[in-house]
């Protein structure tokens, strides 16, 4: 049987290597879930780019925009080809209001990231 | 003291046994989220899912008879839950809707220009399917529930009785088994619901109507040349037809008709309409479908979809009117799980903690009926149809123009927003003013053309 490509079934948007998904300082009204590939999260400090994390499939980013009104705190770019699904703030908050357990996974991920930050801070303090 | 004893009696404990009747989305969402939530609070449950279908089979043995659309809001909600729909399950990502009327056709693009609606098959695909690259959606969800620890058992429910205050079930050819909780996700197209109605404990099955679904084989290239990645919907003046859609999948195309007791005459009347023919390939013949079914669909939910140690989930309880049945399965499953894990499995717990979410769907359906009635009236008046077409065409051609009609129809066709939201958008003064302006403008154009 002839093998067919299943690209007709991809959901979300496909971003090329190096393409920006989110730009630091821009207003945000959605979060993103990585459906395929990888993305890199980085902050621009003057002319420098400081890499904060590399996120694989299944991770999400931009979640701060769901709960805060501020601008994007970091930029996100595709590493290789990445497929990313946009999750609308309004839809998500309406669903969380109806079913608060929907927020468990977001809280779990955020909690995990705080743990990682704690470890990073401890490492930095010990080297100072 | 008595109250707390009763409450404790109906709480699930380590080792409690749960039987889920039905391995479709309602049953698998319920099992998956039940095990997931139990794990969070260190509660060890034993979950058995019973289903007689083989989702790897083509045609009726593996099919749960459905149009096969995962709504925009459900795709996003499932992604938030950590359930991604892979391209091996999603046969086609839908990025726009084509609205066809006698006055013409217009494309309504997704607000984010992103593929966020999934076209899937519930089973392996239509009878005699020519390729097997895609997985069944129901099979995929069942796999997720299995990975969480559920046991999947092939079987058809034959008998239910109560023994020492616990439900006892017997599958065809099997021995009786006692459980602490039954999750009934059997769907409105099975005979299992009669068993629970006969128990005379308050459960009455939902009211239903007949629908029509058929499948055509076009091949992927032909689909891309004709239907593309758009779902095709129709606003036609055909009595009893509430909604009709043509959904492109991988190599096949699903045609779906919803309304009041669809019969063969109505099917033929719809499929031979020029509006349908113009979006199909030139050599297409309306009666050459490879698979067809006339499943029943929930139009009014059960008045009491729960009893002690038994909760009904999905369309055997309540569903969304004409749309997003899988989304309703998800929502009822989550509402049931919250009650089961945190409140207990008594009828009182279900009434207090699951029933409000179920009732919300039912209330929304009442508003949906008003909307479909209004759309039915519009379908009958050519001038109104022309005004809709004009309004959407203007909105879609100008980026800066407010997309009032496009958003209303998008949410109505996709099932992305509650009917209540759509209703308020329809009766917003700006929407009405714009619609009236388009009606007047259509009259002018019509008169000019006539003169």
Interface residues (C-beta under 8 A of the other chain):
Chain A: X1 X3 X4 X6 X7 X8 X9 X10 X11 X12 X13 X33 X35 X57 X58 X60 X85 X86 X87 X88 X91 X92 X95 X98 X99 X101 X102 X104 X105 X106
Chain B: X33 X37 X40 X73 X75 X76 X77 X79 X80 X81 X82 X84 X85 X86 X87 X88 X89 X90 X91 X92 X93 X112 X113 X114 X115 X116 X118 X131 X132 X133 X134 X220 X224 X229 X250 X331 X334 X335 X337 X338 X357 X360 X416
